[in-house]
């Protein structure tokens, strides 16, 4: 007999929350698993047994490992000849790890290791054997260190260890050959001879050009000649002014000389002027005659006027005569005239000397100016030759440094920018790489996961409503009562 099971009032039902949804999901998951428990057990048994059988019957592989230390050197950055070179440390990065891994897994290293161990292929060719060994080798970097681990996966632990050790030894030798820079010293030595010859030729051209043009230091000579040109120009101008001054002074002295008599009187003797006495006697006679005529004639008479006129003429003559006349005179040379004449001669000599020196000064100035112009024109040629000589010397110095570096590198044949040393050789592993625990765990986890997933999938494809929550979520109505299945209900529920 069925019983009616009541559900709480709809007003008392709380809205669905995230916790209710999670509870429903867990409930649905457990329902699906227990409902399809036969399917779950069957799938789990098949997968687990398959993993166990595969783990027991698969061939064992052994992983042998050796460790090498990668010591990064310093790379030298060459600077110009006058500046020091500087060394830059190379960091341990993935590029270096990949480079070393490629060298380890290279065909030359594997083939040489096979040759040393005398391994022969059981089936197939030698090329297939080497290719398979290359795939079996892996290289990993120990985190936080400069140590590389060389791993080899083989079927026999002893042979795997021998193979790793052989590959490690071959890798050390091959690494040095890869990084060694042979022939660089000879190359730089040959280039040094060429550059030295070019440098000497450039320097010889510069010396010949400077010797042919009598140049010691073109810039210093231009500076000195410029100063000398200014001084010579000033001296020439002063000399021309001096010539003009001498000419003016000469003209002035010659004017004075022209005005100065060459001879002057030294002594003079004077006597009474007989002509004056004669005029005076004549005048006395005329005065007597006029007095006599004035007694007989009037003043306006012609006789009186003639006598007056004669008297006036005699007076005029008397006025022109001197009381004394020079009777005897002694003369001598004028000292002033002689001195002026001497000055004229001196000035003429100075003028002649100054005019004679003028062409030499002008010629010297022209020679200096011409030399200065030539030096200024030749300065560019000298600069080009000097620059060429400096460039050749710079190249020679640069190659000399590279020559010395190449000599040092080749002298240290075992040293390279990246050097390798063995930290640990491989030993035969005690445990195989593919043990039983991992396949069994994978079978257990994979079987459980796949079995439960299949059960959930089958139940998910079943679209029937199984729980009250699903009914409420699908119909969006509350469930008021549930009629249980009496065949599956407990005994106390059937009473």
DRENDO-1510 file (C-alpha; in Angstrom, 1 decimal, always signed):
<recs>
REC; n; res; u; v; w
REC; 1; UNK; +0.0; +0.0; +0.0 .
REC; 2; UNK; +1.4; +3.3; -1.0 .
REC; 3; UNK; +1.8; +6.1; +1.5 .
REC; 4; UNK; +1.7; +9.8; +0.9 .
REC; 5; UNK; +4.9; +11.6; +1.9 .
REC; 6; UNK; +4.2; +15.3; +2.4 .
REC; 7; UNK; +6.7; +18.1; +1.4 .
REC; 8; UNK; +7.1; +21.3; +3.4 .
REC; 9; UNK; +5.0; +24.3; +2.4 .
REC; 10; UNK; +6.2; +26.1; -0.7 .
REC; 11; UNK; +6.6; +29.3; +1.3 .
REC; 12; UNK; +9.1; +27.6; +3.5 .
REC; 13; UNK; +11.3; +26.5; +0.6 .
REC; 14; UNK; +14.4; +28.7; +0.2 .
REC; 15; UNK; +15.5; +29.8; -3.2 .
REC; 16; UNK; +18.3; +27.7; -4.8 .
REC; 17; UNK; +21.8; +28.8; -4.0 .
REC; 18; UNK; +25.3; +27.8; -5.1 .
REC; 19; UNK; +25.6; +25.3; -2.3 .
REC; 20; UNK; +22.4; +23.6; -3.4 .
REC; 21; UNK; +23.6; +23.4; -6.9 .
REC; 22; UNK; +26.9; +21.8; -5.8 .
REC; 23; UNK; +25.0; +19.3; -3.6 .
REC; 24; UNK; +22.8; +18.4; -6.6 .
REC; 25; UNK; +25.9; +17.9; -8.8 .
REC; 26; UNK; +27.6; +15.7; -6.2 .
REC; 27; UNK; +24.3; +13.8; -5.7 .
REC; 28; UNK; +23.9; +13.3; -9.5 .
REC; 29; UNK; +27.5; +12.2; -9.8 .
REC; 30; UNK; +27.2; +9.6; -7.1 .
REC; 31; UNK; +23.8; +8.5; -8.4 .
REC; 32; UNK; +25.3; +7.9; -11.9 .
REC; 33; UNK; +28.3; +6.0; -10.5 .
REC; 34; UNK; +26.3; +3.7; -8.2 .
REC; 35; UNK; +23.6; +3.2; -10.8 .
REC; 36; UNK; +26.1; +2.1; -13.5 .
REC; 37; UNK; +28.5; +0.4; -11.0 .
REC; 38; UNK; +28.8; -2.6; -13.3 .
REC; 39; UNK; +29.9; -0.4; -16.2 .
REC; 40; UNK; +32.4; +1.4; -13.9 .
REC; 41; UNK; +33.9; -1.8; -12.5 .
REC; 42; UNK; +34.2; -3.3; -15.9 .
REC; 43; UNK; +35.9; -0.4; -17.6 .
REC; 44; UNK; +38.2; +0.1; -14.6 .
REC; 45; UNK; +39.2; -3.6; -14.6 .
REC; 46; UNK; +39.9; -3.5; -18.3 .
REC; 47; UNK; +42.1; -0.4; -18.2 .
REC; 48; UNK; +44.0; -1.3; -15.0 .
REC; 49; UNK; +44.7; -4.9; -16.1 .
REC; 50; UNK; +45.8; -3.6; -19.5 .
REC; 51; UNK; +48.2; -1.2; -17.8 .
REC; 52; UNK; +49.5; -3.8; -15.5 .
REC; 53; UNK; +50.1; -6.3; -18.3 .
REC; 54; UNK; +51.9; -3.7; -20.4 .
REC; 55; UNK; +54.0; -2.7; -17.4 .
REC; 56; UNK; +55.0; -6.3; -16.6 .
REC; 57; UNK; +55.8; -7.3; -20.2 .
REC; 58; UNK; +57.3; -4.1; -21.7 .
REC; 59; UNK; +61.1; -4.0; -22.1 .
REC; 60; UNK; +63.0; -2.2; -19.4 .
REC; 61; UNK; +65.0; +1.0; -20.3 .
REC; 62; UNK; +67.8; +2.5; -18.3 .
REC; 63; UNK; +68.8; +6.1; -18.1 .
REC; 64; UNK; +72.5; +6.9; -17.6 .
REC; 65; UNK; +73.6; +10.5; -17.1 .
REC; 66; UNK; +76.9; +12.4; -16.9 .
REC; 67; UNK; +77.4; +16.0; -15.9 .
REC; 68; UNK; +79.6; +18.6; -17.4 .
REC; 69; UNK; +80.4; +22.1; -16.2 .
REC; 70; UNK; +80.1; +24.9; -18.8 .
REC; 71; UNK; +82.6; +27.6; -18.0 .
REC; 72; UNK; +81.8; +30.8; -19.9 .
REC; 73; UNK; +84.9; +32.9; -20.7 .
REC; 74; UNK; +85.2; +36.5; -21.6 .
REC; 75; UNK; +84.9; +37.9; -25.1 .
REC; 76; UNK; +87.2; +40.8; -25.9 .
REC; 77; UNK; +85.8; +43.9; -27.5 .
REC; 78; UNK; +88.6; +45.5; -29.5 .
REC; 79; UNK; +88.9; +49.2; -29.1 .
REC; 80; UNK; +90.9; +51.7; -31.1 .
REC; 81; UNK; +94.7; +51.7; -30.7 .
REC; 82; UNK; +94.7; +54.6; -28.3 .
REC; 83; UNK; +91.9; +53.2; -26.0 .
REC; 84; UNK; +92.0; +50.1; -23.9 .
REC; 85; UNK; +90.1; +47.0; -24.9 .
REC; 86; UNK; +87.5; +45.7; -22.5 .
REC; 87; UNK; +86.3; +42.2; -21.7 .
REC; 88; UNK; +82.6; +41.3; -21.5 .
REC; 89; UNK; +81.5; +38.2; -19.7 .
REC; 90; UNK; +79.0; +36.1; -21.6 .
REC; 91; UNK; +76.0; +34.9; -19.5 .
REC; 92; UNK; +74.7; +31.3; -19.4 .
REC; 93; UNK; +71.5; +31.5; -21.4 .
REC; 94; UNK; +69.3; +29.2; -23.5 .
REC; 95; UNK; +71.3; +30.0; -26.6 .
REC; 96; UNK; +74.5; +28.6; -25.0 .
REC; 97; UNK; +72.6; +25.5; -23.7 .
REC; 98; UNK; +71.1; +24.9; -27.1 .
REC; 99; UNK; +74.4; +25.3; -28.8 .
REC; 100; UNK; +76.1; +22.8; -26.5 .
REC; 101; UNK; +73.2; +20.4; -26.9 .
REC; 102; UNK; +73.5; +20.5; -30.6 .
REC; 103; UNK; +77.2; +19.9; -30.4 .
REC; 104; UNK; +76.6; +16.9; -28.1 .
REC; 105; UNK; +73.9; +15.4; -30.3 .
REC; 106; UNK; +75.8; +16.1; -33.5 .
REC; 107; UNK; +76.3; +13.2; -35.9 .
REC; 108; UNK; +80.1; +13.5; -35.6 .
REC; 109; UNK; +80.1; +13.1; -31.8 .
REC; 110; UNK; +77.7; +10.1; -31.8 .
REC; 111; UNK; +79.5; +8.4; -34.7 .
REC; 112; UNK; +82.9; +8.8; -33.0 .
REC; 113; UNK; +81.5; +7.4; -29.7 .
REC; 114; UNK; +80.0; +4.4; -31.6 .
REC; 115; UNK; +83.4; +3.9; -33.3 .
REC; 116; UNK; +85.3; +4.0; -30.0 .
REC; 117; UNK; +82.9; +1.5; -28.3 .
REC; 118; UNK; +82.9; -0.8; -31.4 .
REC; 119; UNK; +79.1; -1.0; -31.5 .
REC; 120; UNK; +77.7; -2.7; -34.5 .
REC; 121; UNK; +74.0; -2.6; -35.6 .
REC; 122; UNK; +72.0; -5.8; -34.8 .
REC; 123; UNK; +69.5; -4.9; -37.6 .
REC; 124; UNK; +69.5; -2.3; -40.2 .
REC; 125; UNK; +72.4; +0.0; -41.3 .
REC; 126; UNK; +74.9; +2.0; -39.3 .
REC; 127; UNK; +73.1; +5.2; -40.3 .
REC; 128; UNK; +69.9; +4.0; -38.7 .
REC; 129; UNK; +71.8; +3.0; -35.6 .
REC; 130; UNK; +73.4; +6.5; -35.3 .
REC; 131; UNK; +70.0; +8.2; -36.0 .
REC; 132; UNK; +68.4; +6.1; -33.2 .
REC; 133; UNK; +71.2; +6.9; -30.8 .
REC; 134; UNK; +70.8; +10.6; -31.5 .
REC; 135; UNK; +67.1; +10.4; -30.6 .
REC; 136; UNK; +68.0; +8.6; -27.4 .
REC; 137; UNK; +70.3; +11.4; -26.2 .
REC; 138; UNK; +68.9; +14.4; -24.3 .
REC; 139; UNK; +70.6; +17.4; -22.8 .
REC; 140; UNK; +69.2; +19.4; -19.8 .
REC; 141; UNK; +70.5; +22.2; -17.7 .
REC; 142; UNK; +70.5; +21.9; -13.9 .
REC; 143; UNK; +68.3; +24.9; -12.8 .
REC; 144; UNK; +70.4; +27.8; -11.3 .
REC; 145; UNK; +73.7; +26.3; -12.3 .
REC; 146; UNK; +76.1; +26.1; -15.2 .
REC; 147; UNK; +76.0; +22.3; -15.3 .
REC; 148; UNK; +74.6; +20.4; -18.3 .
REC; 149; UNK; +73.3; +16.8; -17.8 .
REC; 150; UNK; +73.8; +14.4; -20.7 .
REC; 151; UNK; +71.2; +11.7; -20.6 .
REC; 152; UNK; +71.1; +8.5; -22.7 .
REC; 153; UNK; +68.2; +6.0; -22.6 .
REC; 154; UNK; +69.3; +2.4; -23.3 .
REC; 155; UNK; +68.2; -1.2; -22.9 .
REC; 156; UNK; +71.2; -2.2; -20.8 .
REC; 157; UNK; +72.5; -0.1; -17.8 .
REC; 158; UNK; +76.2; -0.9; -18.3 .
REC; 159; UNK; +76.1; -0.2; -22.0 .
REC; 160; UNK; +74.1; +3.0; -21.5 .
REC; 161; UNK; +76.7; +4.3; -19.0 .
REC; 162; UNK; +79.6; +3.4; -21.3 .
REC; 163; UNK; +77.8; +5.2; -24.2 .
REC; 164; UNK; +77.2; +8.4; -22.2 .
REC; 165; UNK; +80.9; +8.4; -21.0 .
REC; 166; UNK; +82.1; +7.9; -24.5 .
REC; 167; UNK; +79.9; +10.7; -25.9 .
REC; 168; UNK; +81.1; +13.0; -23.1 .
REC; 169; UNK; +84.8; +12.4; -23.9 .
REC; 170; UNK; +84.2; +12.8; -27.6 .
REC; 171; UNK; +82.1; +16.0; -26.9 .
REC; 172; UNK; +85.0; +17.5; -25.0 .
REC; 173; UNK; +87.4; +16.9; -27.9 .
REC; 174; UNK; +85.0; +18.0; -30.5 .
REC; 175; UNK; +84.0; +21.1; -28.5 .
REC; 176; UNK; +87.6; +22.3; -28.5 .
REC; 177; UNK; +87.9; +21.8; -32.2 .
REC; 178; UNK; +84.7; +23.7; -32.8 .
REC; 179; UNK; +85.8; +26.7; -30.8 .
REC; 180; UNK; +89.4; +26.7; -31.7 .
REC; 181; UNK; +90.4; +29.5; -34.1 .
REC; 182; UNK; +93.2; +28.0; -36.1 .
REC; 183; UNK; +95.0; +30.0; -38.8 .
REC; 184; UNK; +94.0; +33.4; -37.3 .
REC; 185; UNK; +97.6; +34.1; -36.2 .
REC; 186; UNK; +99.0; +33.4; -39.7 .
REC; 187; UNK; +96.2; +35.5; -41.2 .
REC; 188; UNK; +96.9; +38.5; -39.0 .
REC; 189; UNK; +100.7; +38.0; -39.4 .
REC; 190; UNK; +100.3; +38.2; -43.2 .
REC; 191; UNK; +98.0; +41.2; -42.9 .
REC; 192; UNK; +100.5; +42.9; -40.6 .
REC; 193; UNK; +103.2; +42.7; -43.2 .
REC; 194; UNK; +100.9; +44.3; -45.8 .
REC; 195; UNK; +99.7; +47.0; -43.5 .
REC; 196; UNK; +103.3; +47.8; -42.3 .
REC; 197; UNK; +104.4; +48.2; -46.0 .
REC; 198; UNK; +101.4; +50.5; -46.7 .
REC; 199; UNK; +102.0; +52.5; -43.5 .
REC; 200; UNK; +105.7; +53.0; -44.4 .
REC; 201; UNK; +104.8; +54.0; -48.0 .
REC; 202; UNK; +102.3; +56.6; -46.7 .
REC; 203; UNK; +104.8; +58.0; -44.2 .
REC; 204; UNK; +107.5; +58.1; -46.9 .
REC; 205; UNK; +105.2; +60.0; -49.3 .
REC; 206; UNK; +104.5; +62.5; -46.5 .
REC; 207; UNK; +108.2; +62.9; -45.7 .
REC; 208; UNK; +109.2; +63.3; -49.4 .
REC; 209; UNK; +106.5; +65.9; -50.0 .
REC; 210; UNK; +107.5; +67.9; -46.9 .
REC; 211; UNK; +111.2; +67.7; -47.8 .
REC; 212; UNK; +110.6; +68.7; -51.4 .
REC; 213; UNK; +108.6; +71.8; -50.3 .
REC; 214; UNK; +110.9; +72.5; -47.3 .
REC; 215; UNK; +108.0; +72.0; -44.8 .
REC; 216; UNK; +108.6; +71.1; -41.2 .
REC; 217; UNK; +105.3; +71.9; -39.6 .
REC; 218; UNK; +102.9; +73.5; -42.0 .
REC; 219; UNK; +100.5; +74.9; -39.4 .
REC; 220; UNK; +103.3; +76.4; -37.3 .
REC; 221; UNK; +105.0; +77.8; -40.4 .
REC; 222; UNK; +101.7; +79.4; -41.6 .
REC; 223; UNK; +101.3; +80.9; -38.2 .
REC; 224; UNK; +104.9; +82.3; -38.1 .
REC; 225; UNK; +104.7; +83.5; -41.7 .
REC; 226; UNK; +101.4; +85.3; -41.1 .
REC; 227; UNK; +103.0; +87.1; -38.2 .
REC; 228; UNK; +106.1; +87.8; -40.3 .
REC; 229; UNK; +104.0; +89.1; -43.1 .
REC; 230; UNK; +102.2; +91.6; -40.9 .
REC; 231; UNK; +105.6; +92.8; -39.5 .
REC; 232; UNK; +107.1; +93.1; -42.9 .
REC; 233; UNK; +104.1; +95.0; -44.2 .
REC; 234; UNK; +104.3; +97.4; -41.2 .
REC; 235; UNK; +108.1; +97.8; -41.8 .
REC; 236; UNK; +107.6; +98.5; -45.5 .
REC; 237; UNK; +104.9; +101.1; -44.8 .
REC; 238; UNK; +107.2; +102.7; -42.2 .
REC; 239; UNK; +110.1; +102.7; -44.7 .
REC; 240; UNK; +107.9; +104.3; -47.4 .
REC; 241; UNK; +106.9; +107.0; -44.8 .
REC; 242; UNK; +110.5; +107.5; -44.0 .
REC; 243; UNK; +111.4; +108.1; -47.7 .
REC; 244; UNK; +108.6; +110.6; -48.0 .
REC; 245; UNK; +109.8; +112.4; -44.8 .
REC; 246; UNK; +113.4; +112.5; -46.1 .
REC; 247; UNK; +112.1; +114.0; -49.4 .
REC; 248; UNK; +110.2; +116.7; -47.7 .
REC; 249; UNK; +113.1; +117.5; -45.4 .
REC; 250; UNK; +115.4; +117.7; -48.4 .
REC; 251; UNK; +113.2; +120.0; -50.3 .
REC; 252; UNK; +112.9; +122.3; -47.2 .
REC; 253; UNK; +116.7; +122.3; -46.7 .
REC; 254; UNK; +117.3; +123.0; -50.4 .
REC; 255; UNK; +115.0; +126.0; -50.1 .
REC; 256; UNK; +116.9; +127.3; -47.2 .
REC; 257; UNK; +120.2; +126.7; -49.0 .
REC; 258; UNK; +118.9; +128.7; -52.0 .
REC; 259; UNK; +118.1; +131.6; -49.7 .
REC; 260; UNK; +121.5; +131.5; -47.9 .
REC; 261; UNK; +124.5; +133.1; -49.8 .
REC; 262; UNK; +127.5; +131.0; -50.3 .
REC; 263; UNK; +129.9; +133.8; -49.2 .
REC; 264; UNK; +129.5; +136.7; -46.8 .
REC; 265; UNK; +131.7; +139.8; -46.1 .
REC; 266; UNK; +134.3; +139.6; -43.4 .
REC; 267; UNK; +135.7; +143.3; -43.3 .
REC; 268; UNK; +134.6; +146.6; -45.0 .
REC; 269; UNK; +136.3; +150.1; -45.4 .
REC; 270; UNK; +134.1; +153.1; -46.3 .
REC; 271; UNK; +135.0; +156.7; -47.6 .
REC; 272; UNK; +133.1; +159.8; -48.4 .
REC; 273; UNK; +131.0; +159.7; -51.5 .
REC; 274; UNK; +132.6; +162.0; -54.2 .
REC; 275; UNK; +129.5; +162.0; -56.3 .
REC; 276; UNK; +127.4; +163.3; -53.4 .
REC; 277; UNK; +129.9; +166.1; -52.9 .
REC; 278; UNK; +129.7; +167.0; -56.6 .
REC; 279; UNK; +125.9; +167.0; -56.4 .
REC; 280; UNK; +126.1; +169.2; -53.4 .
REC; 281; UNK; +128.5; +171.6; -55.2 .
REC; 282; UNK; +126.2; +171.6; -58.1 .
REC; 283; UNK; +123.3; +172.3; -55.8 .
REC; 284; UNK; +125.2; +175.3; -54.3 .
REC; 285; UNK; +125.9; +176.7; -57.7 .
REC; 286; UNK; +122.2; +176.3; -58.8 .
REC; 287; UNK; +121.1; +178.0; -55.6 .
REC; 288; UNK; +123.5; +180.9; -56.3 .
REC; 289; UNK; +122.2; +181.2; -59.9 .
REC; 290; UNK; +118.6; +181.1; -58.8 .
REC; 291; UNK; +119.2; +183.8; -56.3 .
REC; 292; UNK; +120.9; +185.9; -58.9 .
REC; 293; UNK; +118.0; +185.2; -61.4 .
REC; 294; UNK; +115.4; +185.8; -58.8 .
REC; 295; UNK; +116.7; +189.3; -58.5 .
REC; 296; UNK; +116.1; +190.0; -62.1 .
REC; 297; UNK; +113.0; +187.8; -62.9 .
REC; 298; UNK; +109.8; +186.8; -61.2 .
REC; 299; UNK; +109.1; +183.5; -59.7 .
REC; 300; UNK; +106.9; +182.5; -62.5 .
REC; 301; UNK; +109.5; +183.3; -65.1 .
REC; 302; UNK; +110.9; +180.5; -67.2 .
REC; 303; UNK; +114.5; +181.1; -66.1 .
REC; 304; UNK; +113.5; +180.7; -62.4 .
REC; 305; UNK; +111.4; +177.6; -63.1 .
REC; 306; UNK; +114.2; +175.9; -65.0 .
REC; 307; UNK; +116.5; +176.5; -62.2 .
REC; 308; UNK; +114.0; +175.1; -59.7 .
REC; 309; UNK; +113.6; +172.1; -61.8 .
REC; 310; UNK; +117.3; +171.5; -62.0 .
REC; 311; UNK; +117.6; +172.0; -58.2 .
REC; 312; UNK; +114.8; +169.4; -57.7 .
REC; 313; UNK; +116.7; +166.9; -59.9 .
REC; 314; UNK; +119.9; +167.4; -58.0 .
REC; 315; UNK; +118.1; +167.0; -54.7 .
REC; 316; UNK; +116.6; +163.7; -55.9 .
REC; 317; UNK; +120.0; +162.5; -56.9 .
REC; 318; UNK; +121.5; +163.6; -53.6 .
REC; 319; UNK; +118.7; +161.6; -51.8 .
REC; 320; UNK; +119.7; +158.5; -53.7 .
REC; 321; UNK; +123.3; +158.7; -52.9 .
REC; 322; UNK; +124.9; +157.4; -49.6 .
REC; 323; UNK; +127.1; +159.5; -47.4 .
REC; 324; UNK; +129.7; +156.8; -47.6 .
REC; 325; UNK; +130.6; +154.3; -50.1 .
REC; 326; UNK; +132.5; +151.0; -49.8 .
REC; 327; UNK; +136.1; +151.5; -50.5 .
REC; 328; UNK; +137.4; +148.0; -49.6 .
REC; 329; UNK; +135.6; +144.7; -48.7 .
REC; 330; UNK; +136.9; +141.3; -47.5 .
REC; 331; UNK; +134.6; +138.2; -48.0 .
REC; 332; UNK; +134.7; +134.6; -46.7 .
REC; 333; UNK; +132.7; +131.3; -47.1 .
REC; 334; UNK; +129.3; +131.3; -45.3 .
REC; 335; UNK; +129.3; +128.6; -42.5 .
REC; 336; UNK; +125.5; +128.4; -42.6 .
REC; 337; UNK; +125.6; +127.8; -46.3 .
REC; 338; UNK; +128.2; +125.1; -45.8 .
REC; 339; UNK; +126.1; +123.4; -43.0 .
REC; 340; UNK; +123.0; +123.5; -45.1 .
REC; 341; UNK; +124.9; +122.1; -48.0 .
REC; 342; UNK; +126.2; +119.3; -45.8 .
REC; 343; UNK; +122.6; +118.6; -44.6 .
REC; 344; UNK; +121.5; +118.5; -48.2 .
REC; 345; UNK; +124.2; +116.0; -49.0 .
REC; 346; UNK; +123.3; +113.9; -45.9 .
REC; 347; UNK; +119.6; +113.9; -46.8 .
REC; 348; UNK; +120.3; +113.0; -50.4 .
REC; 349; UNK; +122.5; +110.1; -49.1 .
REC; 350; UNK; +119.7; +108.9; -46.7 .
REC; 351; UNK; +117.2; +109.2; -49.5 .
REC; 352; UNK; +119.3; +107.2; -51.9 .
REC; 353; UNK; +119.9; +104.6; -49.2 .
REC; 354; UNK; +116.2; +104.4; -48.4 .
REC; 355; UNK; +115.2; +104.1; -52.0 .
REC; 356; UNK; +117.9; +101.4; -52.5 .
REC; 357; UNK; +116.4; +99.4; -49.6 .
REC; 358; UNK; +112.8; +99.8; -50.8 .
REC; 359; UNK; +113.0; +97.1; -53.6 .
REC; 360; UNK; +114.5; +94.5; -51.2 .
REC; 361; UNK; +111.8; +95.1; -48.6 .
REC; 362; UNK; +109.1; +94.9; -51.3 .
REC; 363; UNK; +110.7; +91.7; -52.7 .
REC; 364; UNK; +111.0; +90.1; -49.3 .
REC; 365; UNK; +107.3; +90.9; -48.6 .
REC; 366; UNK; +106.3; +89.4; -51.9 .
REC; 367; UNK; +108.4; +86.3; -51.3 .
REC; 368; UNK; +106.8; +85.9; -47.8 .
REC; 369; UNK; +103.3; +86.4; -49.2 .
REC; 370; UNK; +104.0; +83.9; -52.0 .
REC; 371; UNK; +105.4; +81.3; -49.6 .
REC; 372; UNK; +102.4; +81.9; -47.3 .
REC; 373; UNK; +99.9; +81.3; -50.2 .
REC; 374; UNK; +101.8; +78.1; -51.2 .
REC; 375; UNK; +101.8; +76.8; -47.7 .
REC; 376; UNK; +98.1; +77.5; -47.4 .
REC; 377; UNK; +97.5; +75.6; -50.7 .
REC; 378; UNK; +99.8; +72.8; -49.6 .
REC; 379; UNK; +98.3; +72.5; -46.2 .
REC; 380; UNK; +95.4; +70.4; -47.6 .
REC; 381; UNK; +97.8; +68.1; -49.4 .
REC; 382; UNK; +99.8; +67.7; -46.2 .
REC; 383; UNK; +96.7; +67.1; -44.2 .
REC; 384; UNK; +95.5; +64.4; -46.7 .
REC; 385; UNK; +98.9; +62.7; -46.6 .
REC; 386; UNK; +99.0; +62.9; -42.8 .
REC; 387; UNK; +95.5; +61.5; -42.6 .
REC; 388; UNK; +96.4; +58.6; -44.9 .
REC; 389; UNK; +99.5; +57.9; -42.8 .
REC; 390; UNK; +97.5; +58.0; -39.6 .
REC; 391; UNK; +94.9; +55.7; -41.0 .
REC; 392; UNK; +97.5; +53.2; -42.0 .
REC; 393; UNK; +99.1; +53.4; -38.6 .
REC; 394; UNK; +95.7; +53.0; -36.9 .
REC; 395; UNK; +95.0; +49.9; -39.0 .
REC; 396; UNK; +98.4; +48.5; -38.3 .
REC; 397; UNK; +98.0; +49.0; -34.5 .
REC; 398; UNK; +94.5; +47.5; -34.6 .
REC; 399; UNK; +95.7; +44.4; -36.5 .
REC; 400; UNK; +98.7; +44.2; -34.1 .
REC; 401; UNK; +96.3; +43.9; -31.2 .
REC; 402; UNK; +94.3; +41.2; -33.0 .
REC; 403; UNK; +97.5; +39.5; -34.0 .
REC; 404; UNK; +98.6; +39.3; -30.3 .
REC; 405; UNK; +95.1; +38.1; -29.3 .
REC; 406; UNK; +95.2; +35.4; -32.0 .
REC; 407; UNK; +98.6; +34.3; -30.9 .
REC; 408; UNK; +97.5; +34.0; -27.3 .
REC; 409; UNK; +94.3; +32.1; -28.3 .
REC; 410; UNK; +96.2; +29.6; -30.4 .
REC; 411; UNK; +98.9; +29.2; -27.7 .
REC; 412; UNK; +96.2; +28.1; -25.3 .
REC; 413; UNK; +94.8; +25.4; -27.5 .
REC; 414; UNK; +92.6; +23.9; -24.7 .
REC; 415; UNK; +91.1; +27.2; -23.8 .
REC; 416; UNK; +88.1; +28.7; -25.6 .
REC; 417; UNK; +85.4; +31.2; -25.0 .
REC; 418; UNK; +83.2; +28.4; -23.7 .
REC; 419; UNK; +85.2; +25.7; -21.9 .
REC; 420; UNK; +83.9; +22.4; -20.7 .
REC; 421; UNK; +85.0; +20.1; -17.9 .
REC; 422; UNK; +83.5; +16.9; -16.6 .
REC; 423; UNK; +81.9; +17.1; -13.2 .
REC; 424; UNK; +80.6; +13.5; -13.0 .
REC; 425; UNK; +80.9; +10.5; -15.3 .
REC; 426; UNK; +77.9; +8.2; -15.7 .
REC; 427; UNK; +77.5; +5.0; -13.7 .
REC; 428; UNK; +75.3; +2.1; -14.4 .
REC; 429; UNK; +71.8; +2.9; -13.1 .
REC; 430; UNK; +70.3; +0.7; -10.4 .
REC; 431; UNK; +66.7; +1.2; -11.2 .
REC; 432; UNK; +65.1; +1.2; -14.7 .
REC; 433; UNK; +63.5; +4.3; -16.1 .
REC; 434; UNK; +60.2; +2.6; -16.9 .
REC; 435; UNK; +59.4; +0.8; -13.5 .
REC; 436; UNK; +56.1; -0.8; -12.5 .
REC; 437; UNK; +54.8; +1.9; -10.1 .
REC; 438; UNK; +54.1; +4.6; -12.7 .
REC; 439; UNK; +52.2; +2.4; -15.1 .
REC; 440; UNK; +50.1; +0.9; -12.3 .
REC; 441; UNK; +49.3; +4.4; -10.9 .
REC; 442; UNK; +48.4; +5.6; -14.4 .
REC; 443; UNK; +46.2; +2.5; -14.9 .
REC; 444; UNK; +44.5; +3.0; -11.6 .
REC; 445; UNK; +43.9; +6.7; -12.1 .
REC; 446; UNK; +43.1; +6.4; -15.7 .
REC; 447; UNK; +40.7; +3.5; -15.1 .
REC; 448; UNK; +38.8; +5.2; -12.4 .
REC; 449; UNK; +38.6; +8.5; -14.3 .
REC; 450; UNK; +37.5; +6.9; -17.6 .
REC; 451; UNK; +35.0; +4.6; -15.8 .
REC; 452; UNK; +33.4; +7.4; -13.9 .
REC; 453; UNK; +33.4; +9.6; -16.9 .
REC; 454; UNK; +31.6; +6.9; -18.9 .
REC; 455; UNK; +29.0; +6.4; -16.2 .
REC; 456; UNK; +28.4; +10.2; -15.9 .
REC; 457; UNK; +28.2; +10.4; -19.7 .
REC; 458; UNK; +25.6; +7.6; -20.0 .
REC; 459; UNK; +23.5; +9.2; -17.2 .
REC; 460; UNK; +23.8; +12.6; -18.8 .
REC; 461; UNK; +22.4; +11.2; -22.1 .
REC; 462; UNK; +19.4; +10.0; -20.0 .
REC; 463; UNK; +16.9; +12.9; -20.0 .
REC; 464; UNK; +14.6; +11.5; -17.2 .
REC; 465; UNK; +14.0; +13.6; -14.1 .
REC; 466; UNK; +15.4; +11.7; -11.1 .
REC; 467; UNK; +15.3; +14.2; -8.1 .
REC; 468; UNK; +12.9; +16.7; -6.7 .
REC; 469; UNK; +15.4; +19.5; -7.4 .
REC; 470; UNK; +15.5; +18.6; -11.1 .
REC; 471; UNK; +11.7; +18.7; -11.2 .
REC; 472; UNK; +11.6; +22.1; -9.5 .
REC; 473; UNK; +14.3; +23.5; -11.8 .
REC; 474; UNK; +12.8; +22.2; -14.9 .
REC; 475; UNK; +9.1; +23.1; -14.2 .
REC; 476; UNK; +9.9; +26.1; -12.0 .
REC; 477; UNK; +7.2; +24.8; -9.6 .
REC; 478; UNK; +7.6; +23.5; -6.0 .
REC; 479; UNK; +7.2; +19.8; -5.3 .
REC; 480; UNK; +4.4; +19.2; -2.8 .
REC; 481; UNK; +4.7; +15.4; -2.3 .
REC; 482; UNK; +6.6; +12.3; -3.5 .
REC; 483; UNK; +5.3; +8.8; -3.9 .
REC; 484; UNK; +8.1; +6.4; -3.3 .
REC; 485; UNK; +8.6; +3.0; -5.1 .
REC; 486; UNK; +7.2; +0.5; -2.7 .
REC; 487; UNK; +9.1; -2.4; -4.3 .
REC; 488; UNK; +12.4; -0.7; -3.3 .
REC; 489; UNK; +11.2; +1.0; -0.2 .
REC; 490; UNK; +12.2; -0.4; +3.3 .
REC; 491; UNK; +9.7; -2.6; +5.2 .
REC; 492; UNK; +8.7; +0.0; +7.7 .
REC; 493; UNK; +7.6; +2.3; +4.9 .
REC; 494; UNK; +5.1; -0.4; +3.7 .
REC; 495; UNK; +3.1; -0.6; +6.9 .
</recs>
